[in-house]
Amino acid sequence: MNKELGLTFTQATVLFMLKKKGELNVTELADILGVSKSAATQLIDGLAKHEFLTRESDEIDRRVFKIKLSLKGLKYMESLRKKVFCKFSFVFESLTKDELNQLVKITNKLIKKNEKNKE
């Protein structure tokens, strides 16, 4: 567990995925992480215990739970975003506006390529 952030890398990944997707069920989360449903459930249980996320029954299928970030989870993610921004902002100070624009374009291109590769 990362003492500064309070979570393991995998737990933080779960929170990032929930921030990006809005909500997931256990099967979707397990597939994204490449782990078993029981491993995903253990991750969810630990994060729920610390109130980083909530579980709600699906209205159509009560056996399925929708997992979402809680208010504490959202605040944590915002805090984490600020920490990361502060730690890396000095790196970008040396780039010109044009260089930053190029970096954004290249990064977006890499992200799109990666997303297509997942399909």
C-alpha positions as CSV (number, residue, x, y, z in Angstrom):
1,M,0.0,0.0,0.0
2,N,1.3,3.4,-0.9
3,K,1.5,5.3,2.4
4,E,1.3,8.8,0.9
5,L,-1.9,8.0,-1.1
6,G,-3.3,5.4,1.3
7,L,-4.2,2.9,-1.4
8,T,-2.6,0.1,-3.4
9,F,-1.9,0.7,-7.1
10,T,-4.8,-1.7,-8.0
11,Q,-7.2,0.0,-5.6
12,A,-6.3,3.4,-7.1
13,T,-6.8,1.9,-10.6
14,V,-10.3,0.8,-9.5
15,L,-11.1,4.4,-8.5
16,F,-9.7,5.8,-11.7
17,M,-11.9,3.4,-13.7
18,L,-15.0,4.4,-11.8
19,K,-14.2,8.1,-12.2
20,K,-13.8,7.5,-16.0
21,K,-16.8,5.1,-16.5
22,G,-19.2,6.4,-13.8
23,E,-20.3,3.0,-12.7
24,L,-19.4,-0.6,-13.3
25,N,-20.5,-4.0,-12.1
26,V,-18.2,-6.7,-10.7
27,T,-17.9,-8.5,-14.0
28,E,-17.0,-5.4,-16.0
29,L,-14.4,-4.4,-13.4
30,A,-12.9,-7.9,-13.3
31,D,-12.6,-7.9,-17.1
32,I,-11.0,-4.4,-17.2
33,L,-8.4,-5.4,-14.5
34,G,-7.9,-8.9,-15.9
35,V,-8.7,-10.6,-12.5
36,S,-11.3,-13.0,-11.3
37,K,-14.7,-11.9,-10.1
38,S,-13.7,-13.0,-6.5
39,A,-10.6,-10.8,-6.7
40,A,-12.6,-7.9,-8.0
41,T,-15.1,-8.4,-5.2
42,Q,-12.3,-8.3,-2.6
43,L,-11.0,-5.0,-4.0
44,I,-14.5,-3.6,-3.9
45,D,-15.1,-4.8,-0.4
46,G,-11.9,-3.1,0.8
47,L,-12.7,0.2,-0.9
48,A,-16.4,0.1,0.3
49,K,-15.1,-0.6,3.9
50,H,-13.2,2.7,3.7
51,E,-16.2,4.4,2.1
52,F,-14.5,5.2,-1.3
53,L,-17.3,3.6,-3.2
54,T,-20.9,2.5,-3.0
55,R,-22.8,-0.5,-4.2
56,E,-26.3,-0.4,-5.4
57,S,-28.5,-3.2,-6.6
58,D,-29.4,-3.1,-10.3
59,E,-33.0,-2.2,-10.8
60,I,-33.5,-4.9,-13.5
61,D,-31.4,-7.7,-12.0
62,R,-31.1,-7.6,-8.2
63,R,-28.2,-10.1,-8.3
64,V,-26.1,-7.4,-10.0
65,F,-24.5,-4.5,-8.1
66,K,-23.6,-1.2,-9.6
67,I,-20.4,0.2,-8.2
68,K,-19.9,3.9,-8.1
69,L,-17.5,6.4,-6.4
70,S,-18.9,7.8,-3.1
71,L,-18.5,11.4,-2.2
72,K,-15.4,10.5,-0.2
73,G,-14.1,8.6,-3.3
74,L,-14.7,11.7,-5.6
75,K,-13.0,14.0,-3.1
76,Y,-10.1,11.6,-2.9
77,M,-9.8,11.5,-6.7
78,E,-9.8,15.3,-6.8
79,S,-7.1,15.4,-4.1
80,L,-5.0,12.9,-6.0
81,R,-5.4,14.8,-9.3
82,K,-4.1,17.9,-7.5
83,K,-1.2,16.1,-6.0
84,V,-0.2,14.6,-9.4
85,F,-0.6,18.0,-11.1
86,C,1.6,19.7,-8.5
87,K,4.3,17.0,-8.8
88,F,4.4,17.2,-12.6
89,S,3.7,20.8,-13.3
90,F,7.3,21.8,-13.0
91,V,8.2,19.4,-15.9
92,F,5.8,21.3,-18.2
93,E,7.1,24.7,-17.3
94,S,10.1,24.2,-19.5
95,L,7.9,23.7,-22.6
96,T,6.6,26.4,-24.9
97,K,3.0,26.7,-25.7
98,D,3.5,25.1,-29.1
99,E,5.4,22.2,-27.5
100,L,2.6,21.7,-25.0
101,N,0.1,21.6,-27.9
102,Q,2.1,19.0,-29.7
103,L,2.4,17.0,-26.5
104,V,-1.4,17.1,-26.1
105,K,-1.9,16.0,-29.7
106,I,0.5,13.1,-29.4
107,T,-0.9,12.0,-26.1
108,N,-4.4,12.0,-27.5
109,K,-3.3,10.0,-30.6
110,L,-1.6,7.4,-28.3
111,I,-4.7,7.1,-26.1
112,K,-7.0,6.6,-29.2
113,K,-4.6,4.0,-30.6
114,N,-4.6,2.2,-27.2
115,E,-8.4,2.3,-27.0
116,K,-8.7,0.8,-30.5
117,N,-6.2,-1.9,-29.6
118,K,-8.5,-2.9,-26.7
119,E,-11.4,-3.5,-29.0
